[in-house]
Each structure stands twice: as structure tokens, then as C-alpha cells.
Amino acid sequence: MTSITPDDHQLAASLAYEAGELLVGLRARLHAEGAPPALLRAQGDRQAHELLLTRLSIERPEDCVLSEEATDNTHRSARITADRVWIVDPLDGTREFGMPGCTDWAVHVALVTEQVPVAAAVALPALGAVLSTADPPSLPLSARVPPRMVVSRSRADPVVLRAAQQLGAETMTMGSAGAKAMAVVRGDCEIYAHAGGQFEWDSCAPSAVAAAAGCHVSRLDGSALRYNQADVWLPDLVICRPELAEALLSVLASAPT
């Protein structure tokens, strides 16, 4: 595997923090000015994207970047053959970012080598938190009973809801994929499963931070998540406490599609 350095872990954390600080300030200013949510969301996406790309062009000029806010077609062939690719979501949970008082939005920054995220950070700016592989968090010692499963606020999938019912899990809703994944890491819930499809930038950094914290991370069928693919669509994922993985994957495997 291509070598990485401790600086890569710290850079991911620093970039996520910087973009998060920009977004917190922008959100406060535009709310105070009475800007409509659509303008706030557009400005957040654009400004955080520009910050991350500018910083990466300075800090890692030879690396490729895949961002939600950039057209991938021109650079796809170079990206999928590159040794090092940064996959970023400058503002995950754009809808929530535009809603006053919502805290479930995030910034994702990850470095991928050989299809695996090796350094990553997820900022939860409205909560003042950055979780990263630079200093991996630790899962709480024991799981809550019954377990809690976090699902999408806007598009919870029937497969996931049936799995929650079979496991006797309580469901809770959030917006951002990063916020949901970090809820498992922080002990606010025990399971995050998603069957409705996402893009690589939605789960790359969150999956890496969750794995570093000791979570089980996989596709719904138990196979590994792979990143920096030509097609950046990922159909599903599971992030959960390791002691719940076997039962959860068994239920998901038996679920009708």
C-alpha cells in the first residue's frame, strides 16, 4: 500500500476543522442577514469546497481530489489510477445546514489508497467536534439495550426499518450520513444502516473514522466498502458496534429486496 504519514491524518483533521469553522461563521452571518435557506446552502457548498481544494492544492499538490462539488468526468481516468486520492464532502447534510438550529450536518475529508480510506476526519461543526484517524475515538464500553438504529430523516429504507423491527431496535432519525455514522462512534446510537444508495463522498471519511474507532463497517452483505471507483455510487452500508454485526447482517441477508 502507498505509504502515508502521520501528517496525512493530521491534515485531514485540520481541513475538516477549517471548513467547519468557515461554515459556522457563514451560517451565523447569513442567518443574521435574513438570507433564504437556498442561498445559505449554495454558499456553504461552494465556499467549503473552494477552501478544501485550495488547501489540498497547497499541501498535497500531487494528489488527486474527488469532491461532491466538482465535475469528475474530466479527471476520472487520472483519479482511478492515482496512488493517493482525497475524497471530500465539503458540506454533508446541506438541507440541515440551511435549517436554523439543526446540528446534524458535517464535513468529510478522507485520503484513499488502493481503494481503502487510510486517513480521515469528520467534523461536526455545530457540535464543536472533529473525529479523526489522527486520534481515533473509543467506543463506549457497552452497548445500550435495546439498541438504537439511526436512519435517514428524509428517506428511511424499508429494508432497514424491517431489520430494526426484527432486532427490536429503536429508530432515531438524522440528516447527514457523517452525523449518523459519528452518532454510533460517540455512543448516541448503536447501529447505522443504509440501503438507499449514496455516493463515495457520503461515506468514505465516516466509514474510516468509524473503523478506526472499532466499529464494524461493511456493505449490507458483509463485503468491504471500496472507494475511488469509476462509478462513485455505493448501494448500501452498515456501521455498527462489533458485537451487533453478526445478528444485524444475518437479518439484512434474509430481508426481501
C-alpha positions as CSV (number, residue, x, y, z in Angstrom):
1,M,0.0,0.0,0.0
2,T,1.2,3.5,-0.7
3,S,2.9,5.0,2.3
4,I,1.1,7.6,4.4
5,T,2.5,9.7,7.2
6,P,1.1,11.0,10.5
7,D,0.8,14.3,8.7
8,D,-1.9,12.9,6.4
9,H,-4.1,12.1,9.4
10,Q,-3.5,15.5,10.9
11,L,-4.1,17.2,7.6
12,A,-7.5,15.5,7.3
13,A,-8.4,16.7,10.7
14,S,-7.2,20.2,10.2
15,L,-9.0,20.6,6.8
16,A,-12.3,19.3,8.3
17,Y,-12.0,21.7,11.2
18,E,-11.1,24.7,8.9
19,A,-14.1,24.0,6.6
20,G,-16.3,23.6,9.6
21,E,-15.3,26.9,11.1
22,L,-15.9,28.6,7.8
23,L,-19.4,27.1,7.6
24,V,-20.3,28.0,11.2
25,G,-19.3,31.6,10.6
26,L,-21.1,31.8,7.2
27,R,-24.2,30.2,8.7
28,A,-24.4,32.8,11.5
29,R,-23.8,35.7,9.2
30,L,-26.3,34.8,6.6
31,H,-28.9,33.9,9.1
32,A,-28.4,37.3,10.8
33,E,-28.8,38.9,7.4
34,G,-32.1,37.0,6.7
35,A,-30.7,35.1,3.7
36,P,-33.0,32.4,2.3
37,P,-32.1,28.8,3.1
38,A,-31.3,28.2,-0.6
39,L,-28.7,30.9,-0.7
40,L,-27.2,29.6,2.6
41,R,-26.9,26.1,1.3
42,A,-25.4,27.1,-2.1
43,Q,-22.9,29.4,-0.4
44,G,-22.0,26.7,2.1
45,D,-21.4,24.1,-0.5
46,R,-19.3,26.4,-2.7
47,Q,-17.2,28.1,-0.1
48,A,-16.3,24.9,1.8
49,H,-15.4,23.2,-1.5
50,E,-13.2,26.1,-2.5
51,L,-11.4,26.1,0.9
52,L,-10.7,22.3,0.8
53,L,-9.5,22.3,-2.8
54,T,-7.3,25.3,-2.3
55,R,-5.7,23.9,0.8
56,L,-5.1,20.5,-0.8
57,S,-3.6,22.1,-3.8
58,I,-1.0,23.7,-1.5
59,E,-0.5,20.8,1.0
60,R,-0.7,17.9,-1.4
61,P,-0.3,19.2,-5.0
62,E,0.4,15.8,-6.5
63,D,-2.6,14.1,-5.1
64,C,-6.0,13.8,-6.9
65,V,-9.2,15.0,-5.3
66,L,-12.8,13.8,-5.7
67,S,-15.3,16.2,-4.3
68,E,-19.1,16.2,-4.3
69,E,-19.0,19.8,-5.6
70,A,-16.7,19.2,-8.6
71,T,-17.3,17.6,-12.0
72,D,-15.5,14.3,-12.1
73,N,-15.7,13.4,-15.8
74,T,-12.5,15.3,-16.9
75,H,-10.2,13.8,-14.3
76,R,-11.8,10.4,-13.8
77,S,-9.2,8.3,-15.6
78,A,-6.3,10.0,-13.7
79,R,-8.2,9.6,-10.4
80,I,-8.9,5.9,-10.6
81,T,-5.3,5.1,-11.4
82,A,-3.8,7.5,-8.9
83,D,-1.9,6.3,-5.8
84,R,-3.4,8.9,-3.5
85,V,-6.9,10.4,-3.8
86,W,-8.6,12.7,-1.4
87,I,-12.4,12.2,-1.3
88,V,-14.2,15.1,0.3
89,D,-17.7,16.2,1.0
90,P,-17.4,19.9,1.8
91,L,-20.9,20.0,3.4
92,D,-22.7,16.8,4.1
93,G,-26.3,17.4,5.2
94,T,-26.8,20.6,3.1
95,R,-30.5,20.5,3.9
96,E,-29.9,20.5,7.6
97,F,-27.3,23.2,7.3
98,G,-30.0,25.5,5.9
99,M,-32.3,24.8,8.9
100,P,-31.8,27.0,11.9
101,G,-30.8,25.0,15.0
102,C,-30.0,21.8,13.2
103,T,-26.7,20.2,14.2
104,D,-26.7,17.1,12.1
105,W,-24.5,18.3,9.2
106,A,-20.8,17.6,8.7
107,V,-17.6,18.0,6.7
108,H,-15.9,14.9,5.4
109,V,-12.2,14.6,4.4
110,A,-10.5,11.3,3.6
111,L,-7.4,10.0,1.9
112,V,-7.8,6.8,-0.2
113,T,-5.0,4.5,-1.4
114,E,-5.7,1.2,-3.2
115,Q,-9.5,1.7,-2.7
116,V,-9.2,1.9,1.1
117,P,-9.5,5.1,3.2
118,V,-6.4,5.3,5.3
119,A,-6.6,8.8,6.9
120,A,-9.9,10.6,7.5
121,A,-11.8,13.1,9.6
122,V,-15.4,14.1,10.1
123,A,-16.2,17.5,11.5
124,L,-19.5,18.1,13.3
125,P,-19.1,21.9,13.3
126,A,-22.4,22.8,15.0
127,L,-21.3,20.5,17.9
128,G,-17.8,21.8,18.0
129,A,-16.4,18.3,17.3
130,V,-13.8,16.7,14.9
131,L,-13.4,13.0,15.0
132,S,-10.5,11.6,13.0
133,T,-7.9,8.9,12.5
134,A,-5.3,11.2,13.9
135,D,-6.6,10.4,17.4
136,P,-9.2,7.7,16.9
137,P,-12.1,7.9,19.4
138,S,-13.0,4.9,21.6
139,L,-16.5,3.3,21.6
140,P,-18.3,3.3,24.9
141,L,-17.6,0.1,26.8
142,S,-21.1,-1.4,26.4
143,A,-24.0,-1.2,24.1
144,R,-27.4,0.1,25.1
145,V,-30.2,-2.5,25.3
146,P,-32.4,-2.3,23.2
147,P,-30.0,-1.0,20.5
148,R,-30.8,2.2,18.7
149,M,-30.6,2.4,14.9
150,V,-30.2,5.8,13.2
151,V,-31.9,6.1,9.9
152,S,-32.4,8.8,7.3
153,R,-34.8,11.6,8.2
154,S,-35.9,12.1,4.6
155,R,-35.6,8.6,3.0
156,A,-35.5,5.7,5.5
157,D,-35.4,2.5,3.5
158,P,-38.0,-0.3,4.2
159,V,-35.2,-2.9,4.3
160,V,-33.5,-1.1,7.1
161,L,-36.8,-0.4,9.0
162,R,-37.7,-4.1,8.8
163,A,-34.3,-5.0,10.1
164,A,-34.7,-2.6,13.1
165,Q,-38.1,-4.2,13.8
166,Q,-36.7,-7.8,13.8
167,L,-33.8,-6.8,16.0
168,G,-36.1,-5.0,18.4
169,A,-34.1,-1.8,17.8
170,E,-35.4,1.7,18.5
171,T,-35.1,4.0,15.5
172,M,-34.0,7.6,15.5
173,T,-33.6,10.0,12.6
174,M,-30.8,12.3,11.4
175,G,-29.8,14.0,8.2
176,S,-26.1,13.9,7.3
177,A,-24.5,10.5,6.7
178,G,-21.5,11.7,8.6
179,A,-23.6,12.8,11.6
180,K,-25.3,9.3,11.6
181,A,-22.0,7.4,11.5
182,M,-20.5,9.6,14.2
183,A,-23.6,9.0,16.4
184,V,-22.5,5.3,16.5
185,V,-18.9,6.3,17.3
186,R,-20.0,8.8,20.0
187,G,-22.4,6.3,21.6
188,D,-25.6,8.2,20.8
189,C,-26.8,5.0,19.0
190,E,-25.5,1.5,18.2
191,I,-26.4,1.0,14.5
192,Y,-26.4,2.9,11.3
193,A,-27.6,1.0,8.2
194,H,-28.4,2.5,4.8
195,A,-29.9,0.6,1.9
196,G,-31.0,3.5,-0.4
197,G,-27.6,4.2,-2.1
198,Q,-25.1,7.0,-1.5
199,F,-22.1,8.5,-3.3
200,E,-18.5,7.7,-2.2
201,W,-18.1,11.1,-0.6
202,D,-21.1,10.5,1.7
203,S,-19.5,7.5,3.5
204,C,-15.7,7.5,2.8
205,A,-14.5,9.6,5.7
206,P,-17.2,8.4,8.1
207,S,-16.5,4.8,7.4
208,A,-12.8,5.3,8.0
209,V,-13.2,7.1,11.3
210,A,-15.8,4.5,12.5
211,A,-13.4,1.7,11.6
212,A,-10.6,3.3,13.5
213,A,-12.8,3.7,16.5
214,G,-13.5,-0.1,16.4
215,C,-16.9,-0.2,14.7
216,H,-17.9,-2.9,12.2
217,V,-18.0,-1.3,8.7
218,S,-19.2,-3.1,5.6
219,R,-21.8,-3.4,2.8
220,L,-25.1,-4.9,3.8
221,D,-23.9,-8.3,2.6
222,G,-20.8,-8.0,4.8
223,S,-18.4,-7.3,2.0
224,A,-15.8,-4.5,2.2
225,L,-16.6,-0.9,1.1
226,R,-14.3,0.1,-1.8
227,Y,-13.6,3.7,-2.8
228,N,-12.1,5.6,-5.7
229,Q,-14.1,3.6,-8.3
230,A,-15.0,4.7,-11.8
231,D,-18.7,4.7,-10.7
232,V,-18.9,6.6,-7.4
233,W,-22.3,5.2,-6.4
234,L,-22.4,2.9,-3.4
235,P,-25.6,1.0,-2.9
236,D,-25.5,0.4,0.8
237,L,-23.5,0.3,4.0
238,V,-23.5,-0.8,7.7
239,I,-21.7,0.9,10.6
240,C,-22.4,-0.6,14.0
241,R,-20.9,-1.8,17.2
242,P,-18.9,-5.0,16.5
243,E,-20.9,-7.2,18.9
244,L,-24.1,-6.4,16.9
245,A,-22.7,-7.0,13.5
246,E,-23.4,-10.8,13.2
247,A,-27.1,-10.5,14.1
248,L,-27.6,-7.4,12.0
249,L,-26.0,-8.8,8.9
250,S,-28.0,-12.0,9.3
251,V,-31.2,-10.1,9.5
252,L,-30.3,-8.0,6.5
253,A,-29.3,-11.0,4.4
254,S,-32.7,-12.5,4.9
255,A,-34.6,-9.4,4.2
256,P,-36.7,-9.3,0.9
257,T,-35.4,-6.9,-1.7
